[in-house]
Amino acid sequence: MLNTNYNTPTQVSIPVQRSFFGFDKFIGDAKQKMIHLYRNHPDAFDSEKQLMLKYWEFYEQLDLVLEDKYDSFKSWFLKCTSPETLTRCHRSLKEDNHIPLDREL
């Protein structure tokens, strides 16, 4: 789980909102969180998919949401077509007028 010791000079301090239910919410922008993640888990930056999983796990509690299904989701996610590839294809199709911008056929 996340190392919440923010007193060392090598880490970025990200404000934390404490919860009565035991879940801490990290407050800050995505850039602060990415810097923090890189400094504490540089291996997450080996691929875009690894990065997404680690980010979602640490800052959005994906592992808690999926519970015992997290490992199977992670395995599937690392093999599936990347969100970036789908976004680029979608953008290309729109630019080439293969998808109507007004959605009327």
N, C-alpha and C positions, 0 to 999 in steps of 0.2 A: 504494500500500500504506500501511500504518499508519505514522504519524509516532510514533516511539518516543522522541523527545526530551522527557523528563519534567521537565526542569530549569527550564522557564519557569513563571512564576507563574500563567498563564492556563490551565494544564492540571491535571487531576486525576491524581495519581500512582496507578497501578494496578500492584501487584506482578507481576513477570514471572518465570515459571519457565523457565529456559533448558533447551533440549533438545540432546542430542547429534546429533540428526538435522536441525537447522536450523529447527525449528518452535518458536516461543516460545508458551507457554501463559499467557494473561493470567488471573491469579488475582484474584478480587474478585467482589462481588455485581453483579447486573444493574444496580442503581441507579448504582453507581460507573461502570460501563461506559457507561451511557446518558449520564451527565454528561460523561464524556470524549468520547464520540461527538458530542454536541451542541456542545461547545466546539471541536472540530476539524472537524466536518462538519455544520454546521447545516442544510444543504440536504437532508440525509437525513431531516429531520423534516418535509419537505413533505407526506409521506403515510405512513400506517402501513406500507404495503407497502415503500416506499423504506427506511424505518427498519429493518424486519425484514431486508431484503437486506443493508444496510450492516452491521448488527449481526452477522449470520451470517457475512458475509465477513470482518470484522475479528477477531471473537472466536472464531469456530468454523470458520474456514477453508473456507467453502462454495465459494469460487472455486477452491481447490486440490482439493477433493473432486470437483467437476464438471469441472475442467480446461477443455477446449475446448467443453464443453456449457454453460458458465456463461452466456454471452450469450443463448443460446436459452432457457435456463431463466428468466433475468431478464425477458426479453421476455414469456414466457408468464405468469410470476408476476404481473407488473404489470397484466395484463389479466384474470386469473381472479378468481373470487369470493373475497373476502377471508376469511381465517381468522376474523376477528371476526364477520363476517356469519353464517358457518356456526355459530359458537359461540352467538351470540344466537338463531338459529333453533332450534338444538338445545335450548337452555334453555327457550325458549318452548313448544316442543312437549311437553317433559317437564312443564312447569308446567300446561299445558292438558290433561294426561293423554292426549295423542295417542301417546305412546311409553310403554309400561309400564315402570315403574321396576324391576320384578323381571325383566324381559325374557321372561316367560312369556306366551305368547299363548293 
